[in-house]
Amino acid sequence: MAPASGGPPVLEVRGLSKRYKPRKRGSPTTLANDGLNLSVGRGEIVALLGPNGAGKTTLLRQIAGQLLPDGGTIRIAGVDMIARPLAAKERLSVIPQECASSESLTVRETVLLFGRIKGLERKTATQRTQEILVEVGLQDESEKLVRELSGGLKRRVLIAVAMSAPAAELLLLDEPTTGLDPEARRSVWRVILGLKRRGLSILLTTHYIEEAEYLADRVVVVTHGRFVVHGRVEEIRAGLPYQGRLEVRALDRLSPEARRRVDALGQRWKEALRSDSYVRFEIPDPFSRETVSELGELTSLGVRASLSPVSLEDAYLAVVGAVEE
């Protein structure tokens, strides 16, 4: 998978594989990653989507140098992670899952500490800390203790800590907004997009399809250790055999004439879901003259109907469901 941006990739993975030996004798070997190829360009965000156990976190751990692969290569800004791990790790930064050891420090002290740990001189670390706090919107909370912050602000602190790596070109985010409320989640999204704008490359995993759709330049769907589909969001959506949905609600309250009209749609379009009060049809083009005309006629009969284009969630469920079958 080539990066969307021009120039050499910041991350290049080729033929990456990882098997886990069985815990019990006689049990099969678990194939966590199966010959994966992936590139991330400069200033690009790539999101990994997939069910639990698909191999997303295993992939991130191998890229971060925390887990040796059984085969394949990993290059960070051209540096081989397996042959030269220390040099490669200087070029990436990983968001830690928690920062409990520094919760008794202020936000400023926490970011400064990690900058010093990563080799910055005190004067440089102090200046860089101030720049980072402004960049992630934490300047007003800089003197507060980390333990006093909300969940969303704590996630910003973790991102600030990751940014304190002086030579980092690639940022790895493993489910960066899990457990956050919608407002806090969108606040973290704004920070991530700000990092992209300044040229940082980002590889993230998420269970929130809306998050991948909002943030990512490209999306990769992973299941059973393999990439089953990848591309830009619009490309993945375009791969579905249908491009829209017509939904009818309050089905049980319709007049007999309106009910017959709705039921007749099943002869033209595929019925995807149905209950006593709801039905959804998959349609080839939600904005065609024929479809819009049909919606108008349904509305005139008192039918509560709506048209919408397909979403990334539709495409994700379709490809994962096909693999599971």
N, C-alpha and C positions, 0 to 999 in steps of 0.2 A: 504494500500500500504506500504509494508515494505521497509526500506532503502536498497540501494545496498551495502552499507558498513556494516561490522560486528559491533557488540557492540550495546549498547542501543542507540536509536535515540535521536538526539538533539531536534528535533521537533516531537511531536506526537499529531495528531488531530484525534478525534474519534466522529463520529455521529454529526458533527457540522452543525447546521441549523440556518437560519436567515430569518425572514419574515418581510416585510415592510408593514405597514398599508396603505390602499389607501388614497390618498389626498382628493378624492371626495367620498361622500357617495354613496354606491351602486357599486363602482368599486371593482374589485377583489383584494385580497391580493397578493403582489409580493413575490414570493419565491426566495430570492437571493442565498441562499445556502440550499442544500437538503441532509442532512445526510452524509456530506463529511468525508472521512477517508484519512489521509495522514501522512507519516513519512519522515523525512529527516535525514540521517545519518551524522556522523561527517566527515567533509571534502567533503561533497557531494553538488552538485548544482542541484536543481530541478527547472524547468521552467514551468510556467503556461501559456498556450496559449488558446486563445478564442476570439470570437467577442466582441465588445463593449456591456456592459450590461450582460455579461455571469456570473458575480459574482466573478471575480478574485480580484478586489480591495477590495470588501466587505470581502473576506476571509483574505486578508493581514491585514486589519484594525482590524479584530477580533483577529488574532494572535498577533498583536501589542498591544492589550489591549485598543484600541481606540473605540471599538464597542462591546457591550455585545451580545453574541449569545443567541438565544432562546432555544437552546438545544445542548448537546454535551460537550466535554472536550478538553482543549488545555494544553499541557505540554511543557515547555521550559526547556531542560536539567533536566527533571524530576520534575520541579516545576509547580504546577497548576496555570495557568494564572488567572482563575476566583476566586479561593480561596485565592491565595497569589499574587496579581498582581504586587506589588512593587518588591518582590523578583524575580518574573519571568522576569520583565522588565530589571532587572540588567543583565540578561543573553542574551539579544537580543539588536540589534541596527537597527534602521530604517533610510534609506537614506531620508533626508528631500527633498521636491520638490524644494525648493529654499533656499538660504542663504542670502537674501537681507539685513537682519539686520547687517550683518558683511561685506558687500561689501566695506565699508570704511576702513576696517582693512587689514593688509597684510595676506598672506596665513598662515604664521607661527602664527601670532596673533590669527587668526580665529580658527585654530586647538587647540592651547593652551587654548583659552577661553573655548571651549566646553569641553576640558579635565578637566579644573577646575570646570566647572558647574557640571560635572559628578562625582565630589568628589575626584579627584586626588590632592595630595599635589603639591605645585608649583614645587619643584625639580623633582618629579616623572613626573609631567605633561610636564615639559620642556624636559626631557629625552625622554619621550614617543612621544612627538611631533616630535622630530628629527628623531626618528626611523620610524614613520609613513610617514613622508615626503619622506624619502629615499625609503620606501617600495612602495609608489604609484608614484614615479618618479617626485616629486615636489620640490626636494631640490634646483634646479636651479631657481625656481620661488618663493622661500620662502619669499623673501622680497618685492615682488610685491603686489600691492593692488588687492584684489579679483575682483573688477570691471574692471580691466585692462586685465583680462584673456579671452581667447577664450572659447567658449561653452564647448569644450571637457575638457579643464583644469579646468573649474568650476565644472564639474561633478566629476573630480578627487578630488577636494576640498571637495565636499559633501561626497565622500567615505571616505576620510581622517577623516572628522568630525565624521562619524559613527564609524570608527575604534577607536576613542579616548575613547569609553566606555571601562573601564578597564576589566570587566568580561564578555564581550559579547562573546557568542558562536554561535549565529545565526544572520545572516544579512538578512534583508528584503529589496529587491530592486523592486520598482514599476516603470517599464518602464525606466530603467537607462540610455538608450541612445536615447530616443525620441528627434528628431529634430537635431541630430548631423550628420555631413557629414561622409562619409564612413571611412575616415582616423581617425577622432576623435573617431568614434564608436569602431574601432578596437583597438585604444589606451586604451579605457576604458575596453574592453574585456581582454586585457593583465593584467590590474590591478586586475580584478575580478578573473582571473585564478591564479594570484599570491596569493590572499587571500585563495583560495581553497587549494593551495599547503601547506600553513602553518596551515591547519586544520580547517579553519572557514567553517561553514555550511551556505549555501546560498539558499534562496527561492526568485525567481524573477518572475515578470510578464513581458511580452513583446508582441508587435505586429509584431516583426521581426522574422519570422520563421528561417531565416539564423542564427540569434543570438542564438535561442534556440538550433539549431542543432550544433552550434560551441561550446557553453559553457556547456550545460547541460549533466549531467550523466543520468538523467531521465526527461521525458517530460510528462506533464499532460494536456490533452485537456479538457477545461471546456466550457459548454454551458448550458444555462437555469438553472444555479445553480448546475449542476451535472458534475461529472467527467465521460466523455464518453469513453475515452481511456487513458491509461497510460503505461509507460514502457520506456525502452531504445530506442533510435532513431531507431536502426536496428530492434528491435522487432516491433515497430509501422509500419515501412515500410514493414516488412515481413507479416503484417496482410492484405495487399492489395491483391486482386485477381490477379493482374498483377505485374510484377517486373521490367518492363522496358518500354521505349517509342522509337518508330521509327518516326522521323519527316522528312517530305519532304517539301522543300521550292521551290520557283519559279515553282510551279505546272502549272501555266498558260503558261510557256515557253517550256514545254516538247514536244518531238516528239510524234506522235500518238502511236508508239510502246511503248515508255516509259510510256506514260499516261495509256495505257491499263494495263501495268505491275503493276503500282502503284494502280490502281483501283481494280485489282484482289486481292490485299492484304486484302481488306475489307472482303473477303470471309473466310480468315484465322484468322484475328485479328480484335479486336473491334476498330472501328473508333471513336476516342474521340473528335476531333475537326477538322473542315474543313472550309476553305474559298476559294476564287478563286485562291489564290496562295499558300495555305498551307494546309497540312493535318497531323494529328498525330494519330498513332496507338498505342494501349496498347498491349504489348506483354508479354508472360509468362517468357521468359528468354532472356535478351539482349545479353548474352555472349555465347549462345548455338552455336554449329557449323552451324546449320540450319539458325539461324538469321544472323550470321556474313556472311555466304555465300550469303544470300539474299541481304545484304547490298552491297557486292562486285558486284553482278550482276546489281543492280540498278545503282551503280556508273559507271559501264562500259557503261551504256546506257545514261550517261550524267545527271543522276538524282542527285540533291543536297540533300543527305539524311544523317542523323546522328542517332546513337544509344546512349541511356543514361539510367542508372538505375533510379528507382523511387527516389524521394526526400521526405523529411519530409513534404514539402508543398503539394505534391500530396496526402499523407496520411491525412494530416490535412483537406484539402478541401473535401476529400471523406467522412470522418467521420462527419464533421460539416454539409455537404450537406445532408447526410443521416438523421441526426437528424432534420434538418429544414424541410425536406419533410414529 
